[in-house]
């Protein structure tokens, strides 16, 4: 479920946001099942605050 392209995002979520790996794995599974972007899914399920969502998108856009 966790591949190399997602490893930096997962590291960010664990190190900067403080999410645990099982929560992230559940988010990935639900994201795939429901065809929803992972950041939006994590926010909609209350795993991220709006500020953390903003931090995550800032991190993602800096990687482009």
Residue frames as qw, qx, qy, qz and C-alpha x, y, z in Angstrom:
[[0.000, 0.885, 0.466, 0.000, 0.00, 0.00, 0.00],
 [0.191, -0.917, 0.146, 0.319, 2.86, 2.38, 0.79],
 [0.821, 0.379, 0.139, 0.403, 5.15, 2.86, -2.19],
 [0.569, -0.121, -0.007, 0.813, 8.24, 4.98, -2.77],
 [0.082, 0.481, 0.287, 0.824, 6.33, 7.89, -4.33],
 [0.485, -0.732, -0.305, -0.368, 4.17, 8.19, -1.22],
 [0.730, -0.242, -0.420, 0.482, 6.99, 7.80, 1.28],
 [0.242, 0.167, -0.164, 0.942, 7.75, 11.53, 1.55],
 [0.439, -0.463, -0.222, -0.738, 4.09, 12.38, 2.06],
 [0.803, -0.411, -0.431, -0.037, 3.77, 9.66, 4.68],
 [0.595, -0.052, -0.360, 0.717, 6.95, 10.84, 6.39],
 [0.045, -0.337, 0.025, -0.940, 5.54, 14.37, 6.48],
 [0.633, -0.476, -0.315, -0.523, 2.25, 13.16, 7.93],
 [0.821, -0.333, -0.408, 0.218, 4.05, 11.13, 10.59],
 [0.575, -0.045, -0.246, 0.779, 6.89, 13.54, 11.46],
 [0.038, 0.200, 0.006, 0.979, 5.29, 16.96, 11.02],
 [0.539, -0.370, -0.262, -0.710, 1.61, 16.27, 11.67],
 [0.273, -0.311, 0.767, -0.490, 1.96, 13.38, 14.12],
 [0.866, 0.068, -0.082, -0.489, -0.34, 10.86, 12.47],
 [0.560, -0.336, 0.758, 0.000, 0.39, 7.21, 13.14],
 [0.059, 0.250, -0.819, -0.513, 1.03, 4.77, 10.31],
 [0.152, 0.350, 0.924, -0.019, -2.20, 2.73, 10.80],
 [0.227, 0.723, 0.355, -0.547, -4.24, 5.96, 10.48],
 [0.151, 0.592, -0.454, -0.649, -2.42, 6.86, 7.29],
 [0.054, -0.043, 0.950, 0.304, -2.89, 3.36, 5.86],
 [0.219, 0.556, 0.762, -0.249, -6.61, 3.53, 6.61],
 [0.202, 0.742, 0.032, -0.638, -6.75, 6.93, 4.96],
 [0.059, 0.396, -0.716, -0.572, -5.01, 5.59, 1.85],
 [0.126, 0.216, 0.962, 0.106, -7.42, 2.64, 1.62],
 [0.206, 0.698, 0.573, -0.377, -10.48, 4.88, 2.01],
 [0.100, 0.667, -0.247, -0.696, -9.03, 7.41, -0.40],
 [0.018, 0.179, -0.852, -0.491, -8.65, 4.74, -3.07],
 [0.124, 0.392, 0.908, -0.073, -12.04, 3.17, -2.34],
 [0.143, 0.790, 0.473, -0.362, -13.90, 6.49, -2.47],
 [0.532, 0.482, 0.297, 0.630, -11.72, 8.11, -5.17],
 [0.199, -0.973, -0.094, -0.071, -10.98, 11.11, -2.93],
 [0.428, 0.636, -0.433, 0.473, -7.58, 12.81, -2.62],
 [0.653, -0.208, -0.602, 0.409, -5.82, 11.65, 0.55],
 [0.156, 0.063, -0.338, 0.926, -5.45, 15.14, 2.11],
 [0.464, -0.247, -0.162, -0.835, -9.16, 15.88, 1.69],
 [0.757, -0.263, -0.578, -0.152, -10.12, 12.48, 3.07],
 [0.524, -0.104, -0.576, 0.619, -7.90, 12.92, 6.14],
 [0.077, -0.105, 0.179, -0.975, -9.39, 16.36, 6.75],
 [0.586, -0.244, -0.332, -0.698, -13.00, 15.22, 6.23],
 [0.777, -0.275, -0.566, 0.025, -12.54, 12.37, 8.72],
 [0.449, -0.872, 0.053, -0.185, -11.09, 14.78, 11.29],
 [0.890, -0.153, -0.010, 0.429, -7.56, 13.40, 11.11],
 [0.443, 0.143, 0.050, 0.884, -6.23, 16.80, 10.00],
 [0.010, 0.742, 0.344, -0.575, -7.17, 20.30, 11.06],
 [0.490, 0.850, 0.185, 0.054, -7.61, 22.96, 8.40],
 [0.104, -0.898, 0.411, 0.119, -4.18, 24.34, 9.36],
 [0.579, -0.308, 0.729, 0.198, -2.57, 20.91, 8.98],
 [0.674, 0.539, 0.495, 0.103, -4.33, 20.48, 5.63],
 [0.260, 0.961, -0.093, -0.029, -2.84, 23.81, 4.54],
 [0.342, -0.699, 0.609, 0.152, 0.61, 22.71, 5.73],
 [0.702, 0.048, 0.691, 0.162, 0.27, 19.44, 3.80],
 [0.584, 0.742, 0.310, 0.110, -0.75, 21.19, 0.59],
 [0.015, 0.944, -0.316, -0.093, 2.10, 23.69, 1.03],
 [0.528, -0.435, 0.707, 0.180, 4.50, 20.75, 1.38],
 [0.702, 0.337, 0.612, 0.139, 3.02, 19.02, -1.68],
 [0.445, 0.884, 0.137, 0.040, 3.17, 22.13, -3.89],
 [0.175, -0.852, 0.465, 0.165, 6.78, 22.80, -2.89],
 [0.651, -0.184, 0.708, 0.204, 7.68, 19.33, -4.19],
 [0.679, 0.639, 0.362, 0.009, 6.38, 20.10, -7.71]]
